Amino acid sequence: MASSSPLPSPPSLAELLARGPLSLFLDFDGTLVGIAPRPGDIHVPDTLAGNLHALRDRLDGRLALVSGRALDDLHAHLGEVSIARAGSHGASRFLADGTRLGKAPTGLPDEAIAELRSFADEHGLFYETKSHGGALHFRGDPHKEEATLDFASRVASRHGLDVTSGKSVAELVRPGANKGAALEAFMAIEPFSGSMPVFIGDDVTDEHGMDAAIEFSGFGIAVGERASKAARYHLEDVAAVHQWLDL
């Protein structure tokens, strides 16, 4: 089936590697695994962790997972990995050897959590507690998107927080928790420094990562149907990502 995206497919990974050192920054949900109605319902192939380690070795260590999930949540689904990773929308960062990079993220104020939980209960939404924030999921009630985003914005304004809106979710986080900041932090150190970064993601929250990649003379690859302002190339779906990465 032909792609509906106006963006072209990327050159092969082998072709890019032949040009010089390359770093890959990969989103998780919607990029490496399919989206599920609830975050806990995703299916993660048994072979994924091993294949990612092989990709890490192919890149001489220049591979990082950058997810909106908290890292303990990512670990629960993917298992123990010796790969650089940033969870909580990039706010919580670890090197491949388990060393923390930067400070640990902080959660939301109790008052904000209470407001979000109350709204979720009142409107029949799913509220997800995260170590770095909280998320209101409206995938089961898409017509509630406008009201949910409006409410989340008002709560964020009152408590000095940021809102990241993704696929059927409004998430509140501390200021500066974004995937672009994570890419910048990794690119400042070995083995990433001096390489060309490529950020691959499917959601609006991945735009920050793609913008940051451009600042380091790299680019972004958008996954799926969502139109991307920052991406240079496009891959159709999770299966196409796996094929391109040779996972």
N, C-alpha and C positions, 0 to 999 in steps of 0.2 A: 504494500500500500504506500502511495506517495505521501511524503511529509506535507503537513499543512503549514509548516513554519516557513517564513520567507528567508530564514537563515540557512546557509549551506551546512553540509556535514563536515566535521573536522577532518584534517589530514589524519592518517593512521598514527597510532602511538609510536610505532617503529620509526616513521618518518620524522616525527617531532624529536625523538630521542637522538636521531642521527644528526640533528642540527646543533645539539649541545645539551648541557645539564638542564633537566626539567623537574619541576616539583608539581605534584598533583594534590589538590585539596578537594575532598569528596564529601558532599552532603550525604546523609544516610537515608531518611524516609523519602520515598519518591525518586530516589536516585540509585541507591544500592538495593533497597527493598521496596516492595509495593506499599502504597498507602492503604491503611485499614480504617474502618469506622471509628475504632478507638485505638489509641497508641499502643496498648498492650496486646492487640490482636494481630500484629504483623507476623508474617512468616519469613524467617531467616534461614536460608539454605545451610545445611550442615557444613558444606564445603566453603562457605564464604570467608570465614576467618583465615583458614589455611591459604586460600587463593589471594587474600589481601596481603598476607605475609610474603608470598611469592612476588607480588607486585612491588612491595616495599623493597625487596632485595634487587629487583630489576632496576629500580630507581635509585639504588645506593642509599636507601633510607629516606629519600625525599617524598614521603607520602604522609598525609595527615587526614584524619577524619574530622569533619567540622559539622556538628549536629546541633539542632535545637534541643535535643534531649539532654538531660543531666547525664553525666558520665556513668554513674552507677546504674542508671536505667539502660544506657547503651550496653554496658557490661552484662546486664541481665539477659539481654537478647543475643549479643554477639559472642560473649565469653571473653576470656582474658586475651588481650592482644598486645603485642610489643610493637605498637605503631603510635606515632605522634597523634594526639587527639585533642580536640577542643569541644567541650559540651556546653550546655546552657547558652546556646547561641554564640559560642566563642568565648564566653567569660571565664570558663574553667579550662585551663590548658595544661597538658602534660606532654613531656617528651616520650620517646619510644621506651626509654628505660624506666619510666615511672616517675621521673623527677618533675615536680610541679614547676610550671613556667608562669611567674607572676603571682598575684594574690588570689586567694580563694574568693569566689563570688558570694555575695550576701543575699539573703532571701527578702521577701516583701515585708513591709510593716504589718503587724497583726491586724490593724484596722482595715488595711486594704484587702487582706485575705478574707476577713469577715464580710466585707461588702461584696466581693466576688462570689463567695459561696452562697450568700443570700440571693444574689441575682440569679445564679445557676439554679438554685432550688425553686425559685419563683417562676422561672421560665422553662423549666424542664431541660436544662442544658447539663453537659458533663463538665465539671470543674476538675482540672488536673493540678495537683500540687507538685511544684518543682523546687529543687534546692535553691534556685536562683530567681524564682518568680512564680507565676501562676497563669494558667491558660483556661479560657472558656471555649469549649468546642461546640460548634453548632452544625456539624456535618449532617446530623439527623433532622435538623430544622433550618434549612438554608434561608428560608424567608425571614429568619431572625437576625440575619447578618448585620443589617444597618443598625438595629437597636443595640445589638451586642457591641459593635465597634464604637458606637456613640457612648455607651455606658463605660466601656473600658477606657476611652479617652478622658472622660470626666474623672474617673478614679485616678488615672495616671497624673492628671493635672493637679489634683488635690494633694497627692503624695510625692510629687517630684519624680515620677517614673516615666519610662518610655513604653510605647505600645508597638509590638511587632505583629502585624496581621499577615497570616499565612493562609493556607488552604483550609477554609472552614474553621479557623481558630483566631482568637484574639488573645495575645499573650502580653502580660505586663512584666517588665524587667527593669533592673537598675540601669541608669544611663551608661552608655558605652558598651553594653553587652551586645556586640554584633560580630558577624563572621568576618567582616573586613579587618577589624582590629585583631582578630585571631591570626589571620593570614600575615598581617604586618609583623606581629610578634614572632611568628615562626621564621619569616624571611630575614629577620635580623640576626639569626644564629645559624650555626652549622647543624645539619648538612644542607639546609635550604638556601642560605645566603649565596648570592651570585648566580642563582639558577633562574629560569623562566617559569613563573607560576601559572598553572591552569586550574581554575576553579570550576567544578561541575555541580550543578544543582537545579532543582525543579521549581523552587518557590520564590516568592518575592523577598523573603529573608536572605536568599542567596545573592541578591543583587549587590549587597555591600561587599561580599567576598569577591565578586567579579570586578567591581570597581577598583578594589584594592589590587587585584591581579594586574589590571591595566596600568596602575601606577608603577608596577615593577616590570613593565614591558611584556606582560603576559596577556591572558585573555580568559573569557568565560565561555562555558558550554552550557546552554540551557537544555533542560530535559522536559519532554512532554508538551502539552498544548499551550501552556501559559506564555503569553508574549513577554519577551525580555528586552529591556532597554540597554542592558549592559553586555549581553552575550555577543560573541562573534560567530559562534557556531551552534548547531542544534543536534540533539540526539532524540529519537522518537519516544523511547520509553526505557524502563529499567532493563529490559532484555538487551536493548541496543547499547546501553552503558556497559553492561557485562561483556558484550561482544567486543566493543571498542577497547576495553581494558584487558581483554583476554583472560577474564576471570573464570 
